[in-house]
């Protein structure tokens, strides 16, 4: 059973709109395609055409999320580890 509090232990870009993420307590990395998030959200839209900024992703808040080195009118551009885990679960291939 997973801990209710998701934490990111490793993050790196895996293309222009995808991340490779490892969560605490999980041995393998997951690849997350964030294209849908970026196209549907004004908050993440700045990443659509800025591959350099997207590549600057880093772990934030002790693993409670990840952040990019840009600011929006809403503040620092970040996403929570729990949201990333939910995206990873949704994108997991059916077995």
N, C-alpha and C positions, 0 to 999 in steps of 0.2 A: 504494500500500500504506500502511495506517495504522501509525503508531507504536504499539508494544506498550503504552506507558504512556499511558493516557487522561488528558486534562486538560480541565477545564471552564474556559471563558473568559468565559461569561456564563450567568446563571441568573435566572429570574423566575417568579413564579406565573402560571399560565394557567388559573385557576379554583380551585375549592376543593380539588382533589386532583390537579391536573396542573401540570407545570413546562414551561417553554420553556427549553431548554438548548442552548448552542453549545459544541462541543468544539474544541480546538486543531486546526488544520489542516483544518477543515471550515467552509465559508462559510455554510451555512444552519443555522438553528436547528431543533431537533427538539422536538416536543411529546411528553411522556411522561406517561401516565396512571398514577399511583401508587396507585390505589384498591386493586388486588389486593395490593400490598405492604403497605399499611396494614391491610387486613382480615386478612391471614394472619400478621402479625408482631406479637408483643407489644411489641417495640421501637418500632415505628412507629405503634401503635394510638393514642397520645395525639394524633396529628395528625388522626384521623378527624373529630372534632367541634370542632377548634380552628382555624378558618380564619385567625384572626389570627396564630397561631404559624406555620402553614403559609406564610403570606405573608411571614414574616420570614426566609425561606431566604436563604443567602448562600454565596459560594464559601469553601471551607476548605482549609487546608494547601497554599496556592499553586496551587489548581486540582485537587488530587488527589481532591477530593470536594466535597460541599456539606453545610451544617449548618443546623440550626434553633435558635432561641434558647430551647430548653427542655432540661432534663436529665431523664433517666430513671434508674432504679436501676442501669442498665448504664453510665451516663455520658452524655456529650454525644450528642445525637441527630444523627447524620450518616450519609452514605452515600457510598461511593467513586465516583469518576468511572468506573472500569471497570465497576462494577455498573450505573451509569446508562447507559453506552454499550451494555451487553448488553440492558438493558430497551428502549432505543431501537431496537436492531437487531431485537429480537423483535416490536416493535410496528410496524415498517416495513411498509407495505402491500406485498403481493406484486404484482410487475409482470408 
